[in-house]
Amino acid sequence: MPAMNMIQALNSALDVMLTKDPNVLTFGEDVGYFGGVFRVTDGLQKKHGLTRCFDTPIGEGGIVAAAIGMGAYGLRPVAEIQFADYIYPAYDQIVSEAARLRYRSAGDFTAPIVIRTPYGGGIFGGQTHSQSPEALFTHVAGLKTVIPSTPYDAKGLLIAAIEDDDPVIFLEPKRLYNGPFDGYPDRPVTIWAKLPAGEVPEGYYTVPLGKASIVRAGGDVTILAYGTMLHVALASAVDSGLDCEVIDLRTLVPLDIETIVNSVKKTGRCVIVHEATHTSGYGAELSALVQENCFHHLEAPIERVTGWDTPYPHAFEWQYFPGPARVIAALQRAMEA
Amino acid sequence: MKNRARLSLRVPTPPARPGDAPDFSAIKLEAAGEVRRPEIDARPHDVSDLAYALIRVLDDKGRAVGPWNPKLDAETLRRALKAMLLTRAYDDRMYRAQRQGKTSFYMKCTGEEAVAIAAAFALERDDMCFPSYRQQGLLIARGYPLLQMMNQVYSNAHDPLKGRQLPIMYSSKAYGFFTVSGNLGTQFPQAVGWAMASAYKGDDRIAASWIGDGTTAEGDFHHALNFASVYRAPVILNVVNNQWAISSFAGIAGGNESTFASRGIGYGLPALRVDGNDFLAVYAATAWAAERARSNLGATLIEHYTYRVEGHSTSDDPSRYRPINEAKLWPLGDPIERLKDHLIALGEWSEDRQQEAHREAVEQVKTANKEAEAVGTLGHGELPSLKTMFEDVFKDMPEHLRRQRQQMGV
């Protein structure tokens, strides 16, 4: 099985779907000839033609609106927003239009679209290239929100998202594009090629939306994470010396509630980790859900380890980033309670 | 202090407010037949004068004159007139229903009937329309059942949209009528996307979209024009300049500085400015743009110059912000009267037949309304099933919604 990094895996997913289904096309800023600033669409225009993979004006609202119109026609467009930080001009089109099209037309019109966008910090992107806006989308009825953490999942989830009949926000943790990152900025860089998660089949396969993955089984404490933070959680689990169960959520909506609840009922403890700011972050939803479903099994207060409630500061990126030190401290608090 | 004049801020104001005499003196009207009609393959740059002129076909005596006369047969004209009469009768009945508390909200298109009806006649039946909330005439002209429209207005058990939409926000894929959004302008670039898809698939269908003068201030308007231009999308982009965006006059949207049609010039799109109260002019402009789009020559921007005779909606009182008799003095007249006069001038119609057609329209509306009211009106009678509230959020109902539906006990 070939070793792929996440960029190559995503490229492979698009390639597979462009080959399989003539209704699939992909577009966005710098996506066509150049292959995208992160190279995710590299070579696709050359292989599939100008009308299947093309550049757009810098107008995120227009990109998503065009995708919605194409979806309503019957195509399956995959729109790229160059950075999640630039998705806000398209926010109205996403939340007021794509998310509600099926509902408001009683199923008459649908928007089977995927909006891909790199998100998250860890590459010194400053506050305009590092945000994690997932909670803004999970709050909206009618959107699916997907966040992969490995190349294998990235490809399988993206294919599933393209085949899904609902609008999907596909957030790509750009810190993981080239290799996993455990939250220790001073450790040697790991590349996907050396990990089983970097083994990605060439052809078609899917990873179903709405199914979490128990990445590490354990009995002491459950860690809920996704995207880059999955790898921070794994590093923290090892370094804490505790018997942690680590769950990669993979899709935030629909959420695999059952896997989360079963795990927390077993361990009695729950630590939630995400990069996004703390207040009203997705961790708040997870925390409430665990409390509602597992209250009588909880042996410690639920912990949330998150970004601070500030924009992403360029010079203090590693202080902002919820690294293993903070996760381990939270795990210890959970165990001592 | 520097020796310079002090700056001052301008806020545009309309020529007349309540208590003033209506003042339309700033409006420059070309005579009917005066504006040239270029070939459909004209280069946008060479027809830029049309963005500032006003295409008119019907003159003051009801005669059709000049190069834009579409020369429609009398039967087509009579059908169009009846569709306009039906639209007005429908609006009047639904407006009264709102006043009687049978629905929450209504929006009339009085004075603007020609804009939608002429488009419906000029477009093909399977072209996709992305309307705003004042194009109910498209559905009526395409023969969509009045009963169904009323069921939607009443949110009753037979509401095709299951009680989810504001009353005037219809949707019907089968009739080429894209679901109306309350977020203004959003559908303009969506129509472009639909048209791009049609072109991508090698289809022969085109898209058309409508927004108001006020909505041209939204970013989506500019996205639509830019994308339509860049990808040469087969789409007709219509701006219905009815002079008022709720209480803000067209000058607040930027209409005092240039025409709305002229926005197309900077994007390299041909742009037509048309008398929106002249059925023949709207028909001709739409047909020109449609032929252009179908010939792979891309999009056209059309400004329909008209007047919103009634309030913005049933929640609005226009006497608070404009002269009470302004609508009556609108210099482009009433679209129904003008088409009627034309048919009479042709010897194909009479005042008596007009009265009869009006009565028939009212009767048709009355019959359908009785049937709709028998099913239910907002909050009374038979309602959509409550469990449908949780359907269509996603194609398949996810676990969390299934649980919430169970919590509700349905």
Interface residues (C-beta under 8 A of the other chain):
Chain A: L25 T51 T56 P57 G59 G61 G62 A65 A66 A67 I68 G69 M70 G71 A72 Y73 G74 L75 P77 P89 D92 Q93 S96 E97 L101 R102 Y103 R104 S105 A106 G107 D108 F109 T110 A141 G142 K144 D164 D165 D166 G210 V253 P254 L255 I257 E258
Chain B: M128 F130 P160 L161 K162 R164 Q165 M169 S171 S172 K173 F178 T179 S181 N183 T186 Q187 F188 P189 Q190 A191 V192 G193 W194 A195 M196 A197 S198 Y200 K201 A207 G219 D220 H222 H223 A224 N226 F227 V230 E391 D392 V393 F394 K395 P398 E399 H400
